Amino acid sequence: MIIVLSLLTIGIVLPLGAGEYYTHIMILMAIGAVFAMSLDLLMGYAGLPSLGHAAFFGIAAYGAGLMTARYSGGWTSGLLVGLLSSVLLAATFGIVALRVRGLYFLLITLALAQILWGATNRWGSFTGGYNGLRGIPKYLEVGGTTIGAFYVVILITLVLGGLMYIITRSPFGMSLQGLRESETRMQALGYNVWLHKYLALILSAGFAGCAGVMSAFYKGFVSPFDLSLMVSADAMLMVILGGTGTLIGPLLGAIVIVALRNLLSVFIDHWLIVLGLIFIATVFIAPNGVIAWFRSPRHKRTLDTSHESQQKEREKAVSDDRIALEAVEGTHHASDLLDRVGRGTALKVNGLTKSFGGMTAVREAAFSINEGERVAILGPNGAGKSTIFNLISGHLQPSAGTIELFGTDLGPLSAYQRARQGLGRTFQITNLFSSLSVIENVRLALTSRHEKRFTMYKFAEKYSIIDDAAKILLEDSSLWGVSNRRVNELSYGEQRQLEFVMALALRPRVLLLDEPTAGLSVNETNIIVNLVNRLDPNLTILIIEHDLDVALSVAERVIVFHHGEKINDGTAEEIREDQTVREIYLGGFGKTS
C-alpha cells in the first residue's frame, strides 16, 4: 500500500514540472502497466504463461481505430468495438487453446499473435498494412495537451488496477491461485478447472483490450507492431521482473522496461544488452521478482517472532491427541462390521482394470463398501493401491470395469464432478497450495461447495460463514495456531494434517485417504489416527496404508492387493492371522518350497 501511494503521489506531482517528452514516457508506463497486469492475471494468478498476449492488445487497438478512423464512430463505439474484439477473440480461442497447457499453451498463444500480425501486414486495404492505421482521434488528450492525456490515463489505470485487485482477492481470484499451484487438487476439491481458466483468459483479454484502446486513443495510430512478439515479450518481462502473482510487481516492471526502452536507448545504442543483463541479475538475485525480494525479510521477521509460541501449541496438541488416541484404540470389533451389513452400498467397484501400455497396474478389482463402513486397502509398493484411488476419484480413466457411488455410475463423470457427488480424497504425495496460507487453503476447499465461488466483486475473507467454518476445522485439528503461515513453511506433519482437513472441508460422503501417515513420526501418526477415529461414524472411509498396525486401528475390514490383484478381503482379525498376508509383508510370497 505504501508503494502504491508513493507511486501515485509521484505520478500526480511529477508531470507538473516535467517536460512534454517525459510526460509522454509516463503515459506509456501507465498503459504498459495495465497491459502487464492483465497478463499477470493470466500468468501470475492462473498459472497460464502466454507469449501471444499482444493479440488481445493489438486486436482491441485495431477495433477501436477502425471504428473511429474508417467508420467515423465516436469514442464510445470505438471502445465497445475494441473491447468486444479482444473478448470475443479470447472466448473463441480459449475453447481450443485451453485443451493444452504448459509449453504447448505458450506456443499456441504465440501462434495466434503471429497469425494476426501477418494478417494485419497483408491486408493493407483494410488495416493499412505495415504502414499502420492512421487518423485515429486522440480522445485521451483532454484540452489537446499531453498533460491532460496523462491525468486521464492515470485515472483509467487506477480504476482498472483497482478492479483487477478486487478480482484477485475475490473467491474467484483465490481459485485462480489454486489452479496455479495444483490443478489436480482443485479438481479433487470440486472445481471446474477448465471453466475457471476459460474465464481467466477472457478477463485477462478484456483488460489487455482496455490497454490497447488506451494506446490507440492516445497515439492516434496503430500498426502490426502492436501485435508483435516484441510487445508480448515486453509484457512478460515486466511481469517477471516485478514479480508474478502481484499487481504492484507488473506496475514496477512496466516503469523499468518503458524507461529503459525510451530513455536508455537515447544514450546507449545497444541498450537491449543492458536490459538483458538487468534481467539476468534479477533472476539470480530475486528469482521471484523485485516485490518478493523486498517483502521476504519483513515476512521472515514476522514468522520468527511467532514461531516459538506456535511450536509450544503444537507440542501440547500432540500430547493431548496421544492421550485421546489411547482411549479409542482397540474399539473396532467384528460386531462393528455386522452393524453395517444392513446399510446401503456407498461405493461399488466391479471388474476395474487399468493398463499402462503392456503393464497392468490393476486387474479386475471388485469390492463394495457399505455406508459408514471403514475399509483399509493393504499391499506393498506396486500393489496398485494408489492407482485404484486415482481411478475412483477420476484422475485416471479405467481400461475396463465400472465404479458406482451410491448407485450412480461414475464412468461419465470427471474428477471435479465426482467430488461434487460426495467423494473426497487426500493424496499420497502432499498436494497443497504451497504459496498460500493455511487458512487460505481451507478457505478454498470450503468455497468449492459455496454458491459464491465465481464471485469477483467481494474479498474472499469477507464471507464470515466460510471463515468461521475454516476456524472450526483448524481448531479441531490443532492447526489454528499456524493458520496464517504459508504452507511451504509448515512441517511435513502439519502439511499431512492440512491435507486431511481440506478433504473433510468438502463434507464428503465417501472419504479416500491415501497413506495419510506416510513419513510421519509416531506422535504425528497418532494425531492422524485420532482424527480418523473421531469422524462421524456415518462417513464411509477407504484408507490406503503400508503400516498394518495403523490400518487395523482405524479399519474394521481390510482388502489386500498384490501386483494389482485382490487376494483377500476380511475383518481385521482375519487379515492379521492370514498366512498369505504375512508372507507378503515378511517376504516369500509366490515362492515354492
Secondary structure, 3 states (H helix, E strand, C coil): CHHHHHHHHHHHHHHHHCCHHHHHHHHHHHHHHHHHHHHHHHHHHCCCCCCCCHHHHHHHHHHHHHHHHHCCCCHHHHHHHHHHHHHHHHHHHHHHHCCCCCHHHHHHHHHHHHHHHHHHHHCHHHHCHHHCEECCCCCCCHHHCHHHHHHHHHHHHHHHHHHHHHHHHCHHHHHHHHHHHCHHHHHHCCCCHHHHHHHHHHHHHHHHHHHHHHHHHHHCEECHHHHCHHHHHHHHHHHHHHCCCCCHHHHHHHHHHHHHHHHHHHHCCCHHHHHHHHHHHHHHHCCCCHHHHHHHHHHHHHHHHHHHHHHHHHHHHHHHHHHHHHHHCCCCCHHHHHHCCCCCEEEEEEEEEEEECCEEEEEEEEEEEECCCEEEEECCCCCCHHHHHHHHHCCCCCCEEEEEECCEECCCCCHHHHHHCCEEECCCCCCCCCCCEHHHHHHHHHHCCCCCCCCCCCCHHHCHHHHHHHHHHHHHCCCHHHCCCEHHHCCHHHHHHHHHHHHHCCCCCEEEEECCCCCCCHHHHHHHHHHHHCCCCCCEEEEEECCHHHHHHHCCEEEEEECCEEEEEEEHHHHHHCHHHHHHHHCCCCCCC
